């Protein structure tokens, strides 16, 4: 494992320590980013840094670094990690302060960052698809912020694992929102449908890249609410995320999705996404 970054210094992971009064530890009071790196080049870095800025603003933590400084840090992390394909993790908390829910007056944000090797999703996931379950989305109403308070997501993902599935798709008030740690899209009557970007889901960078690809390659799509009924009769379902790219979901709540094998829209998007990565 390459050295990690904590508050201005690189050090071995074992030496990177945060005081127990860090608000990230006490309250989950922080935000984060995960950026995929292929062949030592970060994919869509500016979009990730834009989203980090949005998350920081949303939780009212002053951005501790300029855009140039974030980029320099990401470059340094990439250089220090030996694997050519990596994921970069950036994490900012409100800092160390006596325990009080209200913001401290003069805390300095804690900045932690690391790089680790990133393996592509297992081949079997792409050839056969994965299983997903559904559950009521019991998270809060600021899901557009990528916060480190992930307890609801953790519980929902574990429900999937307990059921022998890989992801849990979330339903709020009869509509699909996203996955516990991914975005979700469906194909209904030949149309690719993506739940709209609003406060109910994270605006995934992979989601945005997939819709860009669909637009450029004339794959019919719409960004609009997806009902639970549409989810259940979809011919294809897929999840997207920076670390898992695009993965077909071929079993939902124990029932086959469409023919129970990865569908043509998902396969086409996957191959175009590989091209996008290479460019
Ligand atoms: N999670 N929605 C949620 C709730 C997520 O946690 C993620 C990704 C996404 C996909 O966003 P993106 O395409 O930008 O990775 C959507 C990351 C990978 C994680 O928490 O590790």
Boltz pocket constraint, residues with backbone or C-beta under 6 A from the ligand:
constraints:
  - pocket:
      binder: B
      contacts: [[A, 34], [A, 153], [A, 178], [A, 179], [A, 180], [A, 181], [A, 182], [A, 183], [A, 202], [A, 203], [A, 204], [A, 205], [A, 206], [A, 207], [A, 240], [A, 241], [A, 242], [A, 243]]
      max_distance: 6.0
